[in-house]
Amino acid sequence: MKRRALLLFTTVLMQVASYAQHSPDFAEKFMTLHQADTTLKCITVSPKMMEQLVKSHGEGRPENIMQAIGKLKSARIVTGNADYYQRAEELLQKNSSRFKAEQTYRSEEQHGAFYTRKDKKGNTVEFIMIREEPQYDKCIIISLTGDIDEEFLCFLYNNKSFKN
């Protein structure tokens, strides 16, 4: 009986510890808040798929960028109507102690913002890009998680494909 109780206690403790370590990324949190809306879509790129992308599309790209991409744990791409941009920005600002606004951009066709989340040591562990294209009634949220260094962040901030 004691063994059974000890086993049950250990199992529950492991599940609680496992749950406590899981910190949802921004896209997961956003999708959870809007799970009833079927117009909102989320695509997740797994670490294994990232590895394949690095292998197959690595030619002609700087080695350091390919290494940075290899350090990513996941990428989530959320798409929805343009009104989701405001909702995403409000959620990010509401959680300003967790997400830091880094940079914004604006053109005639679109506008957007970049946010980061850091761990307790100050390392960037999540990069969020939100973009609205009002003329197409479209909002795109990209959430990258993993070991994100400053050089990779600079690449992302200056990458024209994010802004076009």
Order of alpha helices (4+ residues) and beta strands (2+ residues): alpha-alpha-beta-alpha-alpha-beta-alpha-beta-beta-beta-beta-alpha-alpha
